[in-house]
Amino acid sequence: MPTQQTEPAPPIPDKRYFTIGEVASLCGLKPHVLRYWEQEFEQLQPVKRRGNRRYYQRQDVLLVRQLSHLLYEQGFTIAGARQWLDGEQADDDNQRSQQLIRQTISELEQLLVTLKSV
């Protein structure tokens, strides 16, 4: 089980697709955990291309971060996280907007720190 993150997650680069290794690095997980979560959470369905290579999109990275938070920081079980996500579907727009706003604020704060140090 990964240790709890004490520092903010790195910003998500501005690109369309991410490999499983990139997502694992951005979320502080191992690739096999992501493959397992794909089986457990129907919401996590990366695009699969030639050679069964997985390509995640930005919303997938946000979902993985959210799952990581639920499972490792909030103490949810897989079934509990699945129920939470299913309940979220009814309130999907609001929750996703809030998650995107939090992520954007985090990225802007990190950018500000970087700009101040230059």
Backbone atoms as SQL, in Angstrom:
CREATE TABLE atoms (id INTEGER PRIMARY KEY, chain TEXT, resi INTEGER, resn TEXT, atom TEXT, x REAL, y REAL, z REAL);
INSERT INTO atoms VALUES
  (1, 'A', 1, 'MET', 'N', 0.845, -1.176, 0.000),
  (2, 'A', 1, 'MET', 'CA', 0.000, 0.000, 0.000),
  (3, 'A', 1, 'MET', 'C', 0.887, 1.234, 0.000),
  (4, 'A', 2, 'PRO', 'N', 0.641, 2.187, -0.932),
  (5, 'A', 2, 'PRO', 'CA', 1.469, 3.387, -0.992),
  (6, 'A', 2, 'PRO', 'C', 1.333, 4.202, 0.289),
  (7, 'A', 3, 'THR', 'N', 2.393, 4.929, 0.593),
  (8, 'A', 3, 'THR', 'CA', 2.335, 5.802, 1.760),
  (9, 'A', 3, 'THR', 'C', 1.486, 7.015, 1.431),
  (10, 'A', 4, 'GLN', 'N', 0.959, 7.648, 2.464),
  (11, 'A', 4, 'GLN', 'CA', 0.158, 8.837, 2.239),
  (12, 'A', 4, 'GLN', 'C', 1.054, 9.944, 1.711),
  (13, 'A', 5, 'GLN', 'N', 0.508, 10.699, 0.784),
  (14, 'A', 5, 'GLN', 'CA', 1.273, 11.786, 0.198),
  (15, 'A', 5, 'GLN', 'C', 1.227, 12.977, 1.141),
  (16, 'A', 6, 'THR', 'N', 2.400, 13.504, 1.477),
  (17, 'A', 6, 'THR', 'CA', 2.453, 14.671, 2.334),
  (18, 'A', 6, 'THR', 'C', 2.644, 15.929, 1.513),
  (19, 'A', 7, 'GLU', 'N', 3.136, 15.791, 0.319),
  (20, 'A', 7, 'GLU', 'CA', 3.317, 16.944, -0.552),
  (21, 'A', 7, 'GLU', 'C', 2.276, 16.896, -1.660),
  (22, 'A', 8, 'PRO', 'N', 1.953, 18.035, -2.248),
  (23, 'A', 8, 'PRO', 'CA', 0.934, 18.037, -3.294),
  (24, 'A', 8, 'PRO', 'C', 1.378, 17.211, -4.497),
  (25, 'A', 9, 'ALA', 'N', 0.404, 16.638, -5.167),
  (26, 'A', 9, 'ALA', 'CA', 0.696, 15.853, -6.365),
  (27, 'A', 9, 'ALA', 'C', 1.247, 16.769, -7.444),
  (28, 'A', 10, 'PRO', 'N', 2.125, 16.233, -8.294),
  (29, 'A', 10, 'PRO', 'CA', 2.666, 17.076, -9.367),
  (30, 'A', 10, 'PRO', 'C', 1.551, 17.507, -10.322),
  (31, 'A', 11, 'PRO', 'N', 1.709, 18.664, -10.944),
  (32, 'A', 11, 'PRO', 'CA', 0.680, 19.116, -11.881),
  (33, 'A', 11, 'PRO', 'C', 0.566, 18.158, -13.067),
  (34, 'A', 12, 'ILE', 'N', -0.620, 18.087, -13.605),
  (35, 'A', 12, 'ILE', 'CA', -0.860, 17.232, -14.761),
  (36, 'A', 12, 'ILE', 'C', -0.446, 18.018, -16.010),
  (37, 'A', 13, 'PRO', 'N', 0.495, 17.481, -16.789),
  (38, 'A', 13, 'PRO', 'CA', 0.936, 18.201, -17.996),
  (39, 'A', 13, 'PRO', 'C', -0.223, 18.427, -18.965),
  (40, 'A', 14, 'ASP', 'N', -0.098, 19.464, -19.753),
  (41, 'A', 14, 'ASP', 'CA', -1.139, 19.819, -20.720),
  (42, 'A', 14, 'ASP', 'C', -0.933, 19.011, -21.992),
  (43, 'A', 15, 'LYS', 'N', -1.418, 17.781, -21.982),
  (44, 'A', 15, 'LYS', 'CA', -1.367, 16.941, -23.172),
  (45, 'A', 15, 'LYS', 'C', -2.592, 16.046, -23.193),
  (46, 'A', 16, 'ARG', 'N', -2.859, 15.433, -24.316),
  (47, 'A', 16, 'ARG', 'CA', -4.111, 14.694, -24.483),
  (48, 'A', 16, 'ARG', 'C', -4.066, 13.299, -23.884),
  (49, 'A', 17, 'TYR', 'N', -2.987, 12.559, -24.094),
  (50, 'A', 17, 'TYR', 'CA', -2.906, 11.176, -23.634),
  (51, 'A', 17, 'TYR', 'C', -1.683, 10.955, -22.756),
  (52, 'A', 18, 'PHE', 'N', -1.835, 10.040, -21.794),
  (53, 'A', 18, 'PHE', 'CA', -0.762, 9.694, -20.874),
  (54, 'A', 18, 'PHE', 'C', -0.604, 8.178, -20.859),
  (55, 'A', 19, 'THR', 'N', 0.635, 7.715, -20.799),
  (56, 'A', 19, 'THR', 'CA', 0.871, 6.275, -20.696),
  (57, 'A', 19, 'THR', 'C', 0.611, 5.833, -19.261),
  (58, 'A', 20, 'ILE', 'N', 0.532, 4.540, -19.057),
  (59, 'A', 20, 'ILE', 'CA', 0.283, 4.019, -17.718),
  (60, 'A', 20, 'ILE', 'C', 1.428, 4.393, -16.772),
  (61, 'A', 21, 'GLY', 'N', 2.649, 4.413, -17.291),
  (62, 'A', 21, 'GLY', 'CA', 3.798, 4.805, -16.478),
  (63, 'A', 21, 'GLY', 'C', 3.721, 6.266, -16.049),
  (64, 'A', 22, 'GLU', 'N', 3.286, 7.132, -16.959),
  (65, 'A', 22, 'GLU', 'CA', 3.139, 8.557, -16.626),
  (66, 'A', 22, 'GLU', 'C', 2.060, 8.763, -15.571),
  (67, 'A', 23, 'VAL', 'N', 0.930, 8.077, -15.720),
  (68, 'A', 23, 'VAL', 'CA', -0.159, 8.205, -14.754),
  (69, 'A', 23, 'VAL', 'C', 0.284, 7.677, -13.396),
  (70, 'A', 24, 'ALA', 'N', 0.975, 6.552, -13.398),
  (71, 'A', 24, 'ALA', 'CA', 1.468, 5.982, -12.144),
  (72, 'A', 24, 'ALA', 'C', 2.380, 6.988, -11.438),
  (73, 'A', 25, 'SER', 'N', 3.249, 7.626, -12.189),
  (74, 'A', 25, 'SER', 'CA', 4.166, 8.614, -11.617),
  (75, 'A', 25, 'SER', 'C', 3.415, 9.852, -11.120),
  (76, 'A', 26, 'LEU', 'N', 2.459, 10.337, -11.895),
  (77, 'A', 26, 'LEU', 'CA', 1.692, 11.520, -11.512),
  (78, 'A', 26, 'LEU', 'C', 0.838, 11.282, -10.267),
  (79, 'A', 27, 'CYS', 'N', 0.454, 10.017, -10.050),
  (80, 'A', 27, 'CYS', 'CA', -0.461, 9.700, -8.951),
  (81, 'A', 27, 'CYS', 'C', 0.218, 8.979, -7.788),
  (82, 'A', 28, 'GLY', 'N', 1.519, 8.724, -7.894),
  (83, 'A', 28, 'GLY', 'CA', 2.240, 8.057, -6.816),
  (84, 'A', 28, 'GLY', 'C', 1.834, 6.603, -6.626),
  (85, 'A', 29, 'LEU', 'N', 1.531, 5.924, -7.725),
  (86, 'A', 29, 'LEU', 'CA', 1.105, 4.530, -7.673),
  (87, 'A', 29, 'LEU', 'C', 1.997, 3.678, -8.563),
  (88, 'A', 30, 'LYS', 'N', 1.792, 2.378, -8.509),
  (89, 'A', 30, 'LYS', 'CA', 2.500, 1.467, -9.406),
  (90, 'A', 30, 'LYS', 'C', 1.546, 1.070, -10.528),
  (91, 'A', 31, 'PRO', 'N', 2.078, 0.787, -11.717),
  (92, 'A', 31, 'PRO', 'CA', 1.213, 0.448, -12.859),
  (93, 'A', 31, 'PRO', 'C', 0.261, -0.718, -12.592),
  (94, 'A', 32, 'HIS', 'N', 0.705, -1.731, -11.824),
  (95, 'A', 32, 'HIS', 'CA', -0.184, -2.869, -11.592),
  (96, 'A', 32, 'HIS', 'C', -1.422, -2.464, -10.788),
  (97, 'A', 33, 'VAL', 'N', -1.298, -1.432, -9.960),
  (98, 'A', 33, 'VAL', 'CA', -2.447, -0.933, -9.205),
  (99, 'A', 33, 'VAL', 'C', -3.460, -0.327, -10.170),
  (100, 'A', 34, 'LEU', 'N', -2.976, 0.425, -11.146),
  (101, 'A', 34, 'LEU', 'CA', -3.873, 1.028, -12.145),
  (102, 'A', 34, 'LEU', 'C', -4.586, -0.055, -12.948),
  (103, 'A', 35, 'ARG', 'N', -3.868, -1.098, -13.347),
  (104, 'A', 35, 'ARG', 'CA', -4.504, -2.176, -14.105),
  (105, 'A', 35, 'ARG', 'C', -5.577, -2.864, -13.264),
  (106, 'A', 36, 'TYR', 'N', -5.314, -3.047, -11.972),
  (107, 'A', 36, 'TYR', 'CA', -6.294, -3.650, -11.075),
  (108, 'A', 36, 'TYR', 'C', -7.524, -2.747, -10.942),
  (109, 'A', 37, 'TRP', 'N', -7.286, -1.453, -10.757),
  (110, 'A', 37, 'TRP', 'CA', -8.402, -0.520, -10.608),
  (111, 'A', 37, 'TRP', 'C', -9.274, -0.481, -11.858),
  (112, 'A', 38, 'GLU', 'N', -8.684, -0.676, -13.026),
  (113, 'A', 38, 'GLU', 'CA', -9.476, -0.723, -14.261),
  (114, 'A', 38, 'GLU', 'C', -10.511, -1.844, -14.197),
  (115, 'A', 39, 'GLN', 'N', -10.152, -2.952, -13.561),
  (116, 'A', 39, 'GLN', 'CA', -11.079, -4.080, -13.422),
  (117, 'A', 39, 'GLN', 'C', -12.153, -3.797, -12.378),
  (118, 'A', 40, 'GLU', 'N', -11.808, -3.024, -11.370),
  (119, 'A', 40, 'GLU', 'CA', -12.708, -2.780, -10.242),
  (120, 'A', 40, 'GLU', 'C', -13.640, -1.585, -10.432),
  (121, 'A', 41, 'PHE', 'N', -13.228, -0.611, -11.214),
  (122, 'A', 41, 'PHE', 'CA', -14.008, 0.620, -11.378),
  (123, 'A', 41, 'PHE', 'C', -14.335, 0.824, -12.852),
  (124, 'A', 42, 'GLU', 'N', -15.617, 0.688, -13.182),
  (125, 'A', 42, 'GLU', 'CA', -16.024, 0.814, -14.586),
  (126, 'A', 42, 'GLU', 'C', -15.790, 2.210, -15.142),
  (127, 'A', 43, 'GLN', 'N', -15.689, 3.214, -14.255),
  (128, 'A', 43, 'GLN', 'CA', -15.456, 4.586, -14.710),
  (129, 'A', 43, 'GLN', 'C', -14.048, 4.763, -15.273),
  (130, 'A', 44, 'LEU', 'N', -13.135, 3.887, -14.910),
  (131, 'A', 44, 'LEU', 'CA', -11.741, 3.998, -15.346),
  (132, 'A', 44, 'LEU', 'C', -11.522, 3.081, -16.549),
  (133, 'A', 45, 'GLN', 'N', -11.643, 3.641, -17.732),
  (134, 'A', 45, 'GLN', 'CA', -11.499, 2.884, -18.972),
  (135, 'A', 45, 'GLN', 'C', -10.580, 3.621, -19.934),
  (136, 'A', 46, 'PRO', 'N', -9.269, 3.447, -19.794),
  (137, 'A', 46, 'PRO', 'CA', -8.370, 4.129, -20.733),
  (138, 'A', 46, 'PRO', 'C', -8.535, 3.579, -22.149),
  (139, 'A', 47, 'VAL', 'N', -8.158, 4.394, -23.099),
  (140, 'A', 47, 'VAL', 'CA', -8.176, 3.971, -24.496),
  (141, 'A', 47, 'VAL', 'C', -7.088, 2.926, -24.669),
  (142, 'A', 48, 'LYS', 'N', -7.427, 1.827, -25.347),
  (143, 'A', 48, 'LYS', 'CA', -6.414, 0.796, -25.610),
  (144, 'A', 48, 'LYS', 'C', -6.130, 0.778, -27.102),
  (145, 'A', 49, 'ARG', 'N', -4.859, 0.787, -27.413),
  (146, 'A', 49, 'ARG', 'CA', -4.439, 0.802, -28.814),
  (147, 'A', 49, 'ARG', 'C', -3.625, -0.440, -29.116),
  (148, 'A', 50, 'ARG', 'N', -2.921, -0.375, -30.206),
  (149, 'A', 50, 'ARG', 'CA', -2.099, -1.477, -30.682),
  (150, 'A', 50, 'ARG', 'C', -1.263, -2.084, -29.557),
  (151, 'A', 51, 'GLY', 'N', -1.234, -3.400, -29.486),
  (152, 'A', 51, 'GLY', 'CA', -0.444, -4.069, -28.469),
  (153, 'A', 51, 'GLY', 'C', -1.058, -3.960, -27.086),
  (154, 'A', 52, 'ASN', 'N', -2.335, -3.600, -27.017),
  (155, 'A', 52, 'ASN', 'CA', -3.059, -3.445, -25.754),
  (156, 'A', 52, 'ASN', 'C', -2.446, -2.367, -24.864),
  (157, 'A', 53, 'ARG', 'N', -1.790, -1.386, -25.488),
  (158, 'A', 53, 'ARG', 'CA', -1.217, -0.271, -24.720),
  (159, 'A', 53, 'ARG', 'C', -2.315, 0.659, -24.260),
  (160, 'A', 54, 'ARG', 'N', -2.206, 1.090, -23.009),
  (161, 'A', 54, 'ARG', 'CA', -3.226, 1.956, -22.421),
  (162, 'A', 54, 'ARG', 'C', -2.824, 3.417, -22.568),
  (163, 'A', 55, 'TYR', 'N', -3.813, 4.238, -22.903),
  (164, 'A', 55, 'TYR', 'CA', -3.609, 5.671, -22.961),
  (165, 'A', 55, 'TYR', 'C', -4.715, 6.344, -22.162),
  (166, 'A', 56, 'TYR', 'N', -4.317, 7.023, -21.102),
  (167, 'A', 56, 'TYR', 'CA', -5.247, 7.695, -20.214),
  (168, 'A', 56, 'TYR', 'C', -5.398, 9.153, -20.639),
  (169, 'A', 57, 'GLN', 'N', -6.591, 9.706, -20.409),
  (170, 'A', 57, 'GLN', 'CA', -6.827, 11.110, -20.667),
  (171, 'A', 57, 'GLN', 'C', -6.822, 11.867, -19.338),
  (172, 'A', 58, 'ARG', 'N', -6.853, 13.183, -19.416),
  (173, 'A', 58, 'ARG', 'CA', -6.768, 14.026, -18.212),
  (174, 'A', 58, 'ARG', 'C', -7.823, 13.646, -17.173),
  (175, 'A', 59, 'GLN', 'N', -9.078, 13.420, -17.611),
  (176, 'A', 59, 'GLN', 'CA', -10.126, 13.075, -16.657),
  (177, 'A', 59, 'GLN', 'C', -9.843, 11.726, -15.989),
  (178, 'A', 60, 'ASP', 'N', -9.141, 10.826, -16.680),
  (179, 'A', 60, 'ASP', 'CA', -8.755, 9.551, -16.075),
  (180, 'A', 60, 'ASP', 'C', -7.729, 9.780, -14.963),
  (181, 'A', 61, 'VAL', 'N', -6.782, 10.685, -15.210),
  (182, 'A', 61, 'VAL', 'CA', -5.767, 10.994, -14.196),
  (183, 'A', 61, 'VAL', 'C', -6.440, 11.589, -12.959),
  (184, 'A', 62, 'LEU', 'N', -7.403, 12.483, -13.172),
  (185, 'A', 62, 'LEU', 'CA', -8.135, 13.070, -12.046),
  (186, 'A', 62, 'LEU', 'C', -8.908, 12.002, -11.284),
  (187, 'A', 63, 'LEU', 'N', -9.505, 11.066, -12.012),
  (188, 'A', 63, 'LEU', 'CA', -10.239, 9.975, -11.368),
  (189, 'A', 63, 'LEU', 'C', -9.297, 9.097, -10.556),
  (190, 'A', 64, 'VAL', 'N', -8.138, 8.782, -11.092),
  (191, 'A', 64, 'VAL', 'CA', -7.169, 7.965, -10.366),
  (192, 'A', 64, 'VAL', 'C', -6.726, 8.676, -9.091),
  (193, 'A', 65, 'ARG', 'N', -6.484, 9.978, -9.176),
  (194, 'A', 65, 'ARG', 'CA', -6.120, 10.734, -7.970),
  (195, 'A', 65, 'ARG', 'C', -7.244, 10.710, -6.950),
  (196, 'A', 66, 'GLN', 'N', -8.472, 10.812, -7.437),
  (197, 'A', 66, 'GLN', 'CA', -9.622, 10.777, -6.542),
  (198, 'A', 66, 'GLN', 'C', -9.742, 9.401, -5.883),
  (199, 'A', 67, 'LEU', 'N', -9.558, 8.335, -6.660),
  (200, 'A', 67, 'LEU', 'CA', -9.598, 6.985, -6.105),
  (201, 'A', 67, 'LEU', 'C', -8.494, 6.782, -5.076),
  (202, 'A', 68, 'SER', 'N', -7.314, 7.260, -5.388),
  (203, 'A', 68, 'SER', 'CA', -6.198, 7.145, -4.455),
  (204, 'A', 68, 'SER', 'C', -6.519, 7.842, -3.143),
  (205, 'A', 69, 'HIS', 'N', -7.106, 9.027, -3.234),
  (206, 'A', 69, 'HIS', 'CA', -7.488, 9.773, -2.037),
  (207, 'A', 69, 'HIS', 'C', -8.531, 8.993, -1.229),
  (208, 'A', 70, 'LEU', 'N', -9.547, 8.473, -1.914),
  (209, 'A', 70, 'LEU', 'CA', -10.599, 7.719, -1.220),
  (210, 'A', 70, 'LEU', 'C', -10.039, 6.476, -0.535),
  (211, 'A', 71, 'LEU', 'N', -9.210, 5.731, -1.262),
  (212, 'A', 71, 'LEU', 'CA', -8.729, 4.449, -0.744),
  (213, 'A', 71, 'LEU', 'C', -7.625, 4.593, 0.292),
  (214, 'A', 72, 'TYR', 'N', -6.668, 5.463, 0.048),
  (215, 'A', 72, 'TYR', 'CA', -5.489, 5.528, 0.908),
  (216, 'A', 72, 'TYR', 'C', -5.552, 6.595, 1.983),
  (217, 'A', 73, 'GLU', 'N', -6.274, 7.670, 1.731),
  (218, 'A', 73, 'GLU', 'CA', -6.331, 8.742, 2.729),
  (219, 'A', 73, 'GLU', 'C', -7.644, 8.731, 3.510),
  (220, 'A', 74, 'GLN', 'N', -8.748, 8.418, 2.835),
  (221, 'A', 74, 'GLN', 'CA', -10.051, 8.386, 3.501),
  (222, 'A', 74, 'GLN', 'C', -10.352, 7.022, 4.121),
  (223, 'A', 75, 'GLY', 'N', -9.621, 5.985, 3.694),
  (224, 'A', 75, 'GLY', 'CA', -9.810, 4.655, 4.272),
  (225, 'A', 75, 'GLY', 'C', -10.973, 3.870, 3.686),
  (226, 'A', 76, 'PHE', 'N', -11.453, 4.244, 2.508),
  (227, 'A', 76, 'PHE', 'CA', -12.540, 3.512, 1.863),
  (228, 'A', 76, 'PHE', 'C', -12.046, 2.133, 1.425),
  (229, 'A', 77, 'THR', 'N', -12.957, 1.177, 1.378),
  (230, 'A', 77, 'THR', 'CA', -12.670, -0.105, 0.741),
  (231, 'A', 77, 'THR', 'C', -12.939, 0.064, -0.749),
  (232, 'A', 78, 'ILE', 'N', -12.567, -0.938, -1.546),
  (233, 'A', 78, 'ILE', 'CA', -12.866, -0.894, -2.983),
  (234, 'A', 78, 'ILE', 'C', -14.380, -0.762, -3.184),
  (235, 'A', 79, 'ALA', 'N', -15.149, -1.586, -2.456),
  (236, 'A', 79, 'ALA', 'CA', -16.610, -1.543, -2.586),
  (237, 'A', 79, 'ALA', 'C', -17.148, -0.174, -2.148),
  (238, 'A', 80, 'GLY', 'N', -16.605, 0.372, -1.082),
  (239, 'A', 80, 'GLY', 'CA', -17.046, 1.683, -0.609),
  (240, 'A', 80, 'GLY', 'C', -16.727, 2.788, -1.596),
  (241, 'A', 81, 'ALA', 'N', -15.533, 2.735, -2.190),
  (242, 'A', 81, 'ALA', 'CA', -15.151, 3.729, -3.200),
  (243, 'A', 81, 'ALA', 'C', -16.041, 3.590, -4.432),
  (244, 'A', 82, 'ARG', 'N', -16.366, 2.348, -4.793),
  (245, 'A', 82, 'ARG', 'CA', -17.247, 2.116, -5.938),
  (246, 'A', 82, 'ARG', 'C', -18.631, 2.724, -5.671),
  (247, 'A', 83, 'GLN', 'N', -19.156, 2.506, -4.461),
  (248, 'A', 83, 'GLN', 'CA', -20.452, 3.085, -4.094),
  (249, 'A', 83, 'GLN', 'C', -20.388, 4.605, -4.101),
  (250, 'A', 84, 'TRP', 'N', -19.311, 5.146, -3.572),
  (251, 'A', 84, 'TRP', 'CA', -19.156, 6.602, -3.535),
  (252, 'A', 84, 'TRP', 'C', -19.178, 7.157, -4.960),
  (253, 'A', 85, 'LEU', 'N', -18.446, 6.488, -5.866),
  (254, 'A', 85, 'LEU', 'CA', -18.419, 6.942, -7.254),
  (255, 'A', 85, 'LEU', 'C', -19.782, 6.781, -7.917),
  (256, 'A', 86, 'ASP', 'N', -20.480, 5.697, -7.619),
  (257, 'A', 86, 'ASP', 'CA', -21.817, 5.498, -8.188),
  (258, 'A', 86, 'ASP', 'C', -22.762, 6.585, -7.700),
  (259, 'A', 87, 'GLY', 'N', -22.667, 6.943, -6.425),
  (260, 'A', 87, 'GLY', 'CA', -23.476, 8.023, -5.884),
  (261, 'A', 87, 'GLY', 'C', -23.090, 9.353, -6.496),
  (262, 'A', 88, 'GLU', 'N', -21.817, 9.462, -6.843),
  (263, 'A', 88, 'GLU', 'CA', -21.322, 10.690, -7.452),
  (264, 'A', 88, 'GLU', 'C', -21.912, 10.889, -8.837),
  (265, 'A', 89, 'GLN', 'N', -22.265, 9.816, -9.511),
  (266, 'A', 89, 'GLN', 'CA', -22.792, 9.947, -10.870),
  (267, 'A', 89, 'GLN', 'C', -24.015, 10.858, -10.902),
  (268, 'A', 90, 'ALA', 'N', -24.836, 10.814, -9.850),
  (269, 'A', 90, 'ALA', 'CA', -26.009, 11.668, -9.800),
  (270, 'A', 90, 'ALA', 'C', -25.616, 13.137, -9.655),
  (271, 'A', 91, 'ASP', 'N', -24.484, 13.368, -9.004),
  (272, 'A', 91, 'ASP', 'CA', -24.024, 14.725, -8.744),
  (273, 'A', 91, 'ASP', 'C', -22.725, 14.987, -9.509),
  (274, 'A', 92, 'ASP', 'N', -22.599, 14.324, -10.657),
  (275, 'A', 92, 'ASP', 'CA', -21.344, 14.265, -11.403),
  (276, 'A', 92, 'ASP', 'C', -20.790, 15.628, -11.800),
  (277, 'A', 93, 'ASP', 'N', -21.594, 16.479, -12.385),
  (278, 'A', 93, 'ASP', 'CA', -21.102, 17.760, -12.883),
  (279, 'A', 93, 'ASP', 'C', -20.495, 18.597, -11.765),
  (280, 'A', 94, 'ASN', 'N', -21.185, 18.684, -10.652),
  (281, 'A', 94, 'ASN', 'CA', -20.711, 19.483, -9.533),
  (282, 'A', 94, 'ASN', 'C', -19.399, 18.933, -8.974),
  (283, 'A', 95, 'GLN', 'N', -19.335, 17.624, -8.744),
  (284, 'A', 95, 'GLN', 'CA', -18.139, 17.013, -8.178),
  (285, 'A', 95, 'GLN', 'C', -16.941, 17.152, -9.120),
  (286, 'A', 96, 'ARG', 'N', -17.140, 16.873, -10.386),
  (287, 'A', 96, 'ARG', 'CA', -16.031, 16.961, -11.351),
  (288, 'A', 96, 'ARG', 'C', -15.542, 18.411, -11.474),
  (289, 'A', 97, 'SER', 'N', -16.487, 19.352, -11.443),
  (290, 'A', 97, 'SER', 'CA', -16.100, 20.759, -11.510),
  (291, 'A', 97, 'SER', 'C', -15.256, 21.137, -10.301),
  (292, 'A', 98, 'GLN', 'N', -15.673, 20.707, -9.122),
  (293, 'A', 98, 'GLN', 'CA', -14.914, 21.002, -7.911),
  (294, 'A', 98, 'GLN', 'C', -13.532, 20.370, -7.963),
  (295, 'A', 99, 'GLN', 'N', -13.444, 19.125, -8.449),
  (296, 'A', 99, 'GLN', 'CA', -12.152, 18.446, -8.563),
  (297, 'A', 99, 'GLN', 'C', -11.247, 19.188, -9.543),
  (298, 'A', 100, 'LEU', 'N', -11.809, 19.610, -10.661),
  (299, 'A', 100, 'LEU', 'CA', -11.033, 20.332, -11.668),
  (300, 'A', 100, 'LEU', 'C', -10.567, 21.677, -11.118),
  (301, 'A', 101, 'ILE', 'N', -11.416, 22.353, -10.363),
  (302, 'A', 101, 'ILE', 'CA', -11.042, 23.638, -9.752),
  (303, 'A', 101, 'ILE', 'C', -9.914, 23.432, -8.752),
  (304, 'A', 102, 'ARG', 'N', -10.026, 22.387, -7.895),
  (305, 'A', 102, 'ARG', 'CA', -8.958, 22.111, -6.922),
  (306, 'A', 102, 'ARG', 'C', -7.640, 21.813, -7.618),
  (307, 'A', 103, 'GLN', 'N', -7.700, 21.012, -8.678),
  (308, 'A', 103, 'GLN', 'CA', -6.488, 20.663, -9.420),
  (309, 'A', 103, 'GLN', 'C', -5.885, 21.905, -10.070),
  (310, 'A', 104, 'THR', 'N', -6.719, 22.748, -10.651),
  (311, 'A', 104, 'THR', 'CA', -6.242, 23.975, -11.296),
  (312, 'A', 104, 'THR', 'C', -5.597, 24.905, -10.275),
  (313, 'A', 105, 'ILE', 'N', -6.227, 25.055, -9.112),
  (314, 'A', 105, 'ILE', 'CA', -5.654, 25.895, -8.048),
  (315, 'A', 105, 'ILE', 'C', -4.295, 25.354, -7.628),
  (316, 'A', 106, 'SER', 'N', -4.202, 24.042, -7.460),
  (317, 'A', 106, 'SER', 'CA', -2.934, 23.426, -7.071),
  (318, 'A', 106, 'SER', 'C', -1.852, 23.692, -8.113),
  (319, 'A', 107, 'GLU', 'N', -2.209, 23.527, -9.386),
  (320, 'A', 107, 'GLU', 'CA', -1.238, 23.766, -10.451),
  (321, 'A', 107, 'GLU', 'C', -0.817, 25.234, -10.496),
  (322, 'A', 108, 'LEU', 'N', -1.760, 26.145, -10.298),
  (323, 'A', 108, 'LEU', 'CA', -1.429, 27.570, -10.306),
  (324, 'A', 108, 'LEU', 'C', -0.532, 27.934, -9.119),
  (325, 'A', 109, 'GLU', 'N', -0.802, 27.344, -7.955),
  (326, 'A', 109, 'GLU', 'CA', 0.043, 27.611, -6.790),
  (327, 'A', 109, 'GLU', 'C', 1.466, 27.121, -7.028),
  (328, 'A', 110, 'GLN', 'N', 1.590, 25.949, -7.643),
  (329, 'A', 110, 'GLN', 'CA', 2.925, 25.430, -7.935),
  (330, 'A', 110, 'GLN', 'C', 3.631, 26.285, -8.982),
  (331, 'A', 111, 'LEU', 'N', 2.889, 26.780, -9.954),
  (332, 'A', 111, 'LEU', 'CA', 3.451, 27.668, -10.968),
  (333, 'A', 111, 'LEU', 'C', 3.926, 28.962, -10.324),
  (334, 'A', 112, 'LEU', 'N', 3.151, 29.491, -9.390),
  (335, 'A', 112, 'LEU', 'CA', 3.519, 30.714, -8.682),
  (336, 'A', 112, 'LEU', 'C', 4.819, 30.535, -7.900),
  (337, 'A', 113, 'VAL', 'N', 4.944, 29.389, -7.229),
  (338, 'A', 113, 'VAL', 'CA', 6.176, 29.101, -6.481),
  (339, 'A', 113, 'VAL', 'C', 7.359, 29.038, -7.443),
  (340, 'A', 114, 'THR', 'N', 7.163, 28.401, -8.584),
  (341, 'A', 114, 'THR', 'CA', 8.219, 28.290, -9.585),
  (342, 'A', 114, 'THR', 'C', 8.612, 29.667, -10.119),
  (343, 'A', 115, 'LEU', 'N', 7.613, 30.496, -10.415),
  (344, 'A', 115, 'LEU', 'CA', 7.894, 31.834, -10.942),
  (345, 'A', 115, 'LEU', 'C', 8.601, 32.720, -9.903),
  (346, 'A', 116, 'LYS', 'N', 8.241, 32.579, -8.639),
  (347, 'A', 116, 'LYS', 'CA', 8.894, 33.371, -7.589),
  (348, 'A', 116, 'LYS', 'C', 10.344, 32.986, -7.413),
  (349, 'A', 117, 'SER', 'N', 10.676, 31.718, -7.694),
  (350, 'A', 117, 'SER', 'CA', 12.042, 31.264, -7.492),
  (351, 'A', 117, 'SER', 'C', 12.949, 31.605, -8.671),
  (352, 'A', 118, 'VAL', 'N', 12.365, 32.086, -9.772),
  (353, 'A', 118, 'VAL', 'CA', 13.157, 32.427, -10.968),
  (354, 'A', 118, 'VAL', 'C', 13.707, 33.814, -10.853);
